Amino acid sequence: MADIVRPPSALSRRRALTGAATLGLATPVLAACGGSDSASDSPASAAPSPQADGPLAATADVPVGSGVILEEQGVVLTQPTEGDFKAFSSICTHQGCPVTGIDESGISCTCHGSLFSLDTGEPESGPAGSPLPAVEVTVEGGEISLA
């Protein structure tokens, strides 16, 4: 019987199958670990419309120089100066995360560190390039409602 001689550079069947299996297993793992930096400059899709049955909050519940986040209604209420009430969508314009903090420094989204103005909703720092959409509200009898 003659011996089969393979050239040293030939790829064995075993090595080809092992490589294919490794690639097949590694692809989903690498995809799951991949960051979303390529989309970091893409603004979030349109925020859902705020919803509420009845008043959003009492004016006394919105601190002067700060505000409150109404998660269920999708609204941030602010009172930058006494008696001046503003409302914005609670969805960050960077990548659609809900904003999570509010104090005298602004409205913050901790997903990627954006900070928005209490008065205008404009981004003051972080990756967000667009303001939080304004929400029309009315103030009557000590209550704030959607307009």
GROMACS elastic network, one bead per residue, 0.5 to 0.9 nm:
[ bonds ]
;  ai    aj funct       b0    kb
    6     9     6  0.82055   500
    6    10     6  0.66672   500
    7    10     6  0.56446   500
    8    11     6  0.84831   500
   11    14     6  0.83787   500
   11    15     6  0.65895   500
   11    16     6  0.66561   500
   12    15     6  0.52467   500
   12    16     6  0.62781   500
   12    17     6  0.87239   500
   13    16     6  0.51248   500
   13    17     6  0.61969   500
   13    18     6  0.85622   500
   14    17     6  0.52886   500
   14    18     6  0.61158   500
   14    19     6  0.85862   500
   15    18     6  0.51068   500
   15    19     6  0.60988   500
   15    20     6  0.86143   500
   16    19     6  0.51911   500
   16    20     6  0.62221   500
   16    21     6  0.86699   500
   17    20     6  0.50985   500
   17    21     6  0.61116   500
   17    22     6  0.85360   500
   18    21     6  0.51669   500
   18    22     6  0.61125   500
   18    23     6  0.85906   500
   19    22     6  0.51125   500
   19    23     6  0.61452   500
   19    24     6  0.85397   500
   20    23     6  0.51183   500
   20    24     6  0.60761   500
   20    25     6  0.86743   500
   21    25     6  0.62229   500
   21    26     6  0.85050   500
   22    25     6  0.52331   500
   22    26     6  0.59486   500
   22    27     6  0.85428   500
   23    26     6  0.50754   500
   23    27     6  0.60074   500
   24    27     6  0.57228   500
   24    28     6  0.76452   500
   25    28     6  0.64683   500
   25    29     6  0.70230   500
   26    29     6  0.52077   500
   26    30     6  0.60132   500
   26    31     6  0.84844   500
   27    30     6  0.52549   500
   27    31     6  0.60826   500
   27    32     6  0.86411   500
   28    32     6  0.60927   500
   28    33     6  0.85935   500
   29    32     6  0.52126   500
   29    33     6  0.63076   500
   29    34     6  0.86735   500
   30    33     6  0.50736   500
   30    34     6  0.60459   500
   31    34     6  0.51588   500
   31    35     6  0.85837   500
   32    35     6  0.82637   500
   34    37     6  0.87711   500
   35    38     6  0.78651   500
   36    39     6  0.55382   500
   36    40     6  0.64064   500
   37    41     6  0.79324   500
   38    41     6  0.73463   500
   38    42     6  0.83527   500
   39    42     6  0.51559   500
   39    43     6  0.83268   500
   39    95     6  0.82052   500
   40    43     6  0.78102   500
   40    94     6  0.71916   500
   40    95     6  0.71569   500
   40   127     6  0.74300   500
   40   128     6  0.87674   500
   41    94     6  0.71817   500
   41    95     6  0.84437   500
   41   127     6  0.72434   500
   41   128     6  0.77780   500
   41   129     6  0.79020   500
   42    45     6  0.88505   500
   42    93     6  0.89760   500
   42    94     6  0.68202   500
   42    95     6  0.70674   500
   43    46     6  0.88430   500
   43    92     6  0.88241   500
   43    93     6  0.55571   500
   43    95     6  0.57603   500
   43    96     6  0.77954   500
   43   128     6  0.74472   500
   43   129     6  0.75247   500
   43   130     6  0.75822   500
   44    47     6  0.76042   500
   44    91     6  0.85537   500
   44    92     6  0.73864   500
   44    93     6  0.51412   500
   44    94     6  0.54548   500
   44    97     6  0.84638   500
   45    93     6  0.78579   500
   45    95     6  0.78698   500
   45    96     6  0.70568   500
   46    49     6  0.87766   500
   46    93     6  0.83669   500
   46    96     6  0.85609   500
   47    50     6  0.86163   500
   47    74     6  0.88117   500
   47    89     6  0.70972   500
   47    90     6  0.83780   500
   47    91     6  0.61363   500
   47    92     6  0.83878   500
   47    93     6  0.80356   500
   47    96     6  0.74588   500
   47   133     6  0.81455   500
   48    51     6  0.88386   500
   48    74     6  0.76310   500
   48    89     6  0.82209   500
   48    91     6  0.82477   500
   49    73     6  0.87887   500
   49    74     6  0.75440   500
   49    89     6  0.79474   500
   49   135     6  0.87822   500
   50    72     6  0.87627   500
   50    73     6  0.54371   500
   50    74     6  0.50624   500
   50    75     6  0.61306   500
   50    89     6  0.70186   500
   50    90     6  0.87165   500
   50   135     6  0.77287   500
   50   146     6  0.82334   500
   51    72     6  0.81653   500
   51    73     6  0.50887   500
   51    74     6  0.70601   500
   51    75     6  0.83980   500
   51   146     6  0.79481   500
   52    55     6  0.71289   500
   52    56     6  0.65199   500
   52    72     6  0.84787   500
   52    73     6  0.57860   500
   52   145     6  0.80320   500
   52   146     6  0.72755   500
   53    56     6  0.79969   500
   53   145     6  0.89148   500
   54   145     6  0.67052   500
   54   146     6  0.82691   500
   55    58     6  0.75589   500
   55   143     6  0.61259   500
   55   144     6  0.56215   500
   55   146     6  0.73195   500
   56    70     6  0.79201   500
   56    73     6  0.77847   500
   56    75     6  0.86475   500
   56    77     6  0.88183   500
   56   143     6  0.74434   500
   56   144     6  0.55648   500
   56   145     6  0.51313   500
   56   146     6  0.71383   500
   57    60     6  0.82520   500
   57    61     6  0.65677   500
   57    62     6  0.78133   500
   57    70     6  0.87712   500
   57    77     6  0.86026   500
   57   142     6  0.87476   500
   57   143     6  0.59197   500
   57   144     6  0.54149   500
   57   145     6  0.72706   500
   58    61     6  0.53549   500
   58    62     6  0.73192   500
   58   141     6  0.89116   500
   58   142     6  0.57007   500
   58   144     6  0.59684   500
   59    62     6  0.55951   500
   59    63     6  0.83649   500
   59    79     6  0.88861   500
   59    83     6  0.83754   500
   59    85     6  0.83091   500
   59   139     6  0.78582   500
   59   141     6  0.89094   500
   59   142     6  0.52444   500
   59   143     6  0.55505   500
   59   144     6  0.63350   500
   60    63     6  0.71169   500
   60   142     6  0.73595   500
   60   143     6  0.84999   500
   61    67     6  0.83277   500
   61    68     6  0.78226   500
   62    65     6  0.89499   500
   62    66     6  0.72700   500
   62    67     6  0.50571   500
   62    68     6  0.59923   500
   62    77     6  0.69734   500
   62    78     6  0.65175   500
   62    79     6  0.64026   500
   62    85     6  0.84664   500
   63    66     6  0.54020   500
   63    67     6  0.54528   500
   63    68     6  0.77446   500
   63    78     6  0.76166   500
   63    79     6  0.64232   500
   63    80     6  0.86678   500
   63    82     6  0.86723   500
   64    67     6  0.71368   500
   64    78     6  0.77534   500
   64    79     6  0.50171   500
   64    80     6  0.60067   500
   64    81     6  0.58093   500
   64    82     6  0.55818   500
   64    83     6  0.80640   500
   64    84     6  0.87189   500
   64   104     6  0.86758   500
   65    78     6  0.75669   500
   65    79     6  0.57312   500
   65    81     6  0.58626   500
   65    82     6  0.77507   500
   65   103     6  0.73716   500
   65   104     6  0.53102   500
   65   105     6  0.86376   500
   65   106     6  0.89376   500
   65   118     6  0.78625   500
   66    77     6  0.86472   500
   66    78     6  0.57541   500
   66    79     6  0.59460   500
   66    80     6  0.62345   500
   66    81     6  0.87901   500
   66   102     6  0.63652   500
   66   105     6  0.79511   500
   66   106     6  0.72283   500
   66   107     6  0.84519   500
   66   118     6  0.69702   500
   67    76     6  0.71511   500
   67    77     6  0.54093   500
   67    79     6  0.58984   500
   67    80     6  0.79602   500
   67   102     6  0.62488   500
   67   103     6  0.67702   500
   67   104     6  0.83713   500
   67   106     6  0.88695   500
   67   107     6  0.84365   500
   67   118     6  0.78449   500
   68    75     6  0.85935   500
   68    76     6  0.58378   500
   68    77     6  0.53562   500
   68    78     6  0.64741   500
   68   101     6  0.85424   500
   68   102     6  0.67726   500
   68   103     6  0.86961   500
   69    73     6  0.88821   500
   69    74     6  0.79157   500
   69    75     6  0.62071   500
   69    77     6  0.63909   500
   69    78     6  0.86546   500
   69    90     6  0.70207   500
   69    99     6  0.79269   500
   69   100     6  0.75663   500
   69   101     6  0.76572   500
   69   102     6  0.74454   500
   70    73     6  0.55381   500
   70    74     6  0.59775   500
   70    75     6  0.52291   500
   70    76     6  0.59054   500
   70    77     6  0.76206   500
   70    90     6  0.77315   500
   71    74     6  0.50429   500
   71    75     6  0.66127   500
   71    76     6  0.80753   500
   71    90     6  0.71719   500
   71    98     6  0.80653   500
   71    99     6  0.88914   500
   72    75     6  0.80149   500
   73    76     6  0.88135   500
   73    90     6  0.86437   500
   74    88     6  0.85331   500
   74    89     6  0.59228   500
   74    90     6  0.50943   500
   74    91     6  0.71911   500
   74    98     6  0.83876   500
   75    87     6  0.65525   500
   75    88     6  0.56847   500
   75    91     6  0.82640   500
   75   135     6  0.76300   500
   76    86     6  0.81855   500
   76    87     6  0.54878   500
   76    88     6  0.51620   500
   76    89     6  0.60880   500
   76    90     6  0.53828   500
   76    99     6  0.85444   500
   76   102     6  0.87556   500
   76   107     6  0.83491   500
   76   135     6  0.88043   500
   77    85     6  0.69800   500
   77    86     6  0.57686   500
   77    88     6  0.66938   500
   77   118     6  0.87622   500
   77   144     6  0.88901   500
   78    81     6  0.89019   500
   78    84     6  0.81872   500
   78    85     6  0.56754   500
   78    86     6  0.51048   500
   78    87     6  0.62008   500
   78    88     6  0.83639   500
   78   102     6  0.87466   500
   78   107     6  0.89944   500
   78   118     6  0.60145   500
   78   119     6  0.74400   500
   79    82     6  0.63835   500
   79    83     6  0.68300   500
   79    84     6  0.54383   500
   79    86     6  0.62624   500
   79    87     6  0.89029   500
   79   118     6  0.74630   500
   79   119     6  0.77792   500
   80    83     6  0.84773   500
   80    84     6  0.64342   500
   80    85     6  0.71234   500
   80    86     6  0.77953   500
   80   104     6  0.82842   500
   80   118     6  0.58747   500
   80   119     6  0.56522   500
   81    84     6  0.54912   500
   81    85     6  0.79299   500
   81   119     6  0.86535   500
   82    85     6  0.81191   500
   84   119     6  0.89470   500
   85   119     6  0.86723   500
   85   137     6  0.84030   500
   85   138     6  0.88509   500
   85   139     6  0.80631   500
   85   144     6  0.84920   500
   86   118     6  0.77940   500
   86   119     6  0.67829   500
   86   120     6  0.80051   500
   86   121     6  0.89853   500
   86   134     6  0.78597   500
   86   135     6  0.78456   500
   86   136     6  0.81618   500
   86   137     6  0.76124   500
   87   121     6  0.86309   500
   87   133     6  0.86566   500
   87   134     6  0.59081   500
   87   135     6  0.50702   500
   87   136     6  0.67276   500
   87   137     6  0.67596   500
   88    91     6  0.86738   500
   88   120     6  0.87000   500
   88   121     6  0.67667   500
   88   132     6  0.58761   500
   88   133     6  0.54983   500
   88   136     6  0.82321   500
   89    92     6  0.78537   500
   89    99     6  0.89554   500
   89   121     6  0.89800   500
   89   132     6  0.58583   500
   89   133     6  0.54636   500
   89   134     6  0.64158   500
   89   135     6  0.64371   500
   90    97     6  0.85909   500
   90    98     6  0.56835   500
   90    99     6  0.55132   500
   90   100     6  0.83944   500
   90   132     6  0.74952   500
   90   133     6  0.86621   500
   91    94     6  0.87829   500
   91    95     6  0.86154   500
   91    96     6  0.55222   500
   91    97     6  0.57428   500
   91    99     6  0.58944   500
   91   109     6  0.86626   500
   91   132     6  0.72971   500
   91   133     6  0.86870   500
   92    95     6  0.64715   500
   92    96     6  0.50557   500
   92    97     6  0.53838   500
   92    98     6  0.58080   500
   92    99     6  0.58851   500
   92   108     6  0.86806   500
   92   109     6  0.65576   500
   92   114     6  0.79931   500
   92   128     6  0.75398   500
   92   130     6  0.89346   500
   92   131     6  0.84695   500
   92   132     6  0.65197   500
   93    96     6  0.58056   500
   93    97     6  0.79994   500
   93   128     6  0.59899   500
   93   129     6  0.74175   500
   93   130     6  0.59938   500
   93   131     6  0.68211   500
   93   132     6  0.61755   500
   93   133     6  0.83183   500
   94    97     6  0.77497   500
   94   112     6  0.82407   500
   94   114     6  0.79005   500
   94   127     6  0.65290   500
   94   129     6  0.68615   500
   94   130     6  0.74890   500
   95   111     6  0.86324   500
   95   112     6  0.86918   500
   95   128     6  0.81230   500
   96    99     6  0.89157   500
   97   100     6  0.87674   500
   97   109     6  0.71901   500
   97   110     6  0.85101   500
   97   111     6  0.65014   500
   97   112     6  0.88796   500
   98   109     6  0.68020   500
   98   110     6  0.87636   500
   98   111     6  0.83483   500
   99   102     6  0.83672   500
   99   107     6  0.70229   500
   99   108     6  0.57223   500
   99   110     6  0.70627   500
   99   111     6  0.82323   500
   99   114     6  0.89113   500
  100   107     6  0.77918   500
  100   108     6  0.60817   500
  100   109     6  0.54950   500
  100   110     6  0.64818   500
  100   111     6  0.87370   500
  101   106     6  0.81665   500
  101   107     6  0.58228   500
  101   109     6  0.66747   500
  101   110     6  0.77213   500
  102   105     6  0.75443   500
  102   106     6  0.56799   500
  102   108     6  0.60072   500
  102   118     6  0.84219   500
  103   106     6  0.55470   500
  103   107     6  0.67680   500
  103   108     6  0.84964   500
  103   118     6  0.85872   500
  104   107     6  0.84878   500
  104   118     6  0.78676   500
  105   108     6  0.86626   500
  105   115     6  0.81716   500
  105   116     6  0.85829   500
  105   117     6  0.77958   500
  105   118     6  0.78877   500
  106   115     6  0.60812   500
  106   116     6  0.54546   500
  106   117     6  0.51251   500
  106   118     6  0.51526   500
  106   119     6  0.86587   500
  106   121     6  0.86895   500
  106   124     6  0.84870   500
  107   114     6  0.83173   500
  107   115     6  0.55623   500
  107   117     6  0.64289   500
  107   118     6  0.63102   500
  107   121     6  0.79272   500
  108   113     6  0.69172   500
  108   114     6  0.58533   500
  108   116     6  0.63120   500
  109   112     6  0.66037   500
  109   113     6  0.56144   500
  109   114     6  0.52725   500
  109   115     6  0.64457   500
  109   116     6  0.84414   500
  110   114     6  0.69967   500
  110   115     6  0.87372   500
  111   114     6  0.79571   500
  112   126     6  0.70341   500
  112   127     6  0.70605   500
  112   128     6  0.86391   500
  113   125     6  0.76154   500
  113   126     6  0.52457   500
  113   127     6  0.72852   500
  113   128     6  0.86947   500
  114   123     6  0.68682   500
  114   124     6  0.74901   500
  114   125     6  0.54995   500
  114   127     6  0.59081   500
  114   128     6  0.58413   500
  115   121     6  0.89643   500
  115   122     6  0.84559   500
  115   123     6  0.57639   500
  115   124     6  0.54776   500
  115   125     6  0.52148   500
  115   126     6  0.63084   500
  115   127     6  0.89922   500
  115   128     6  0.81822   500
  116   119     6  0.87796   500
  116   120     6  0.79452   500
  116   121     6  0.52045   500
  116   122     6  0.53011   500
  116   124     6  0.53422   500
  116   125     6  0.72738   500
  116   126     6  0.89956   500
  116   128     6  0.87607   500
  116   131     6  0.72283   500
  116   132     6  0.74544   500
  117   120     6  0.54560   500
  117   122     6  0.53181   500
  117   123     6  0.63588   500
  117   124     6  0.63810   500
  117   131     6  0.85781   500
  118   121     6  0.59403   500
  118   122     6  0.83354   500
  119   122     6  0.81985   500
  120   123     6  0.87928   500
  120   131     6  0.77026   500
  120   132     6  0.82455   500
  120   134     6  0.80242   500
  121   124     6  0.87961   500
  121   130     6  0.87891   500
  121   131     6  0.51052   500
  121   133     6  0.71709   500
  121   134     6  0.72305   500
  122   129     6  0.84725   500
  122   130     6  0.67473   500
  122   132     6  0.65050   500
  123   126     6  0.74524   500
  123   127     6  0.84485   500
  123   128     6  0.61862   500
  123   129     6  0.65113   500
  123   130     6  0.64819   500
  123   131     6  0.55265   500
  123   132     6  0.77788   500
  124   128     6  0.86745   500
  125   128     6  0.75526   500
  126   129     6  0.83277   500
  128   131     6  0.76991   500
  130   133     6  0.85294   500
  131   134     6  0.83605   500
  135   146     6  0.76320   500
  135   147     6  0.83066   500
  136   145     6  0.86816   500
  136   146     6  0.60864   500
  136   147     6  0.52749   500
  137   144     6  0.65335   500
  137   145     6  0.54142   500
  138   143     6  0.81272   500
  138   144     6  0.56821   500
  138   145     6  0.53559   500
  138   146     6  0.62079   500
  138   147     6  0.54238   500
  139   142     6  0.65995   500
  139   143     6  0.55876   500
  139   145     6  0.65377   500
  139   146     6  0.89760   500
  140   143     6  0.53925   500
  140   144     6  0.66538   500
  140   145     6  0.80962   500
  141   144     6  0.85268   500
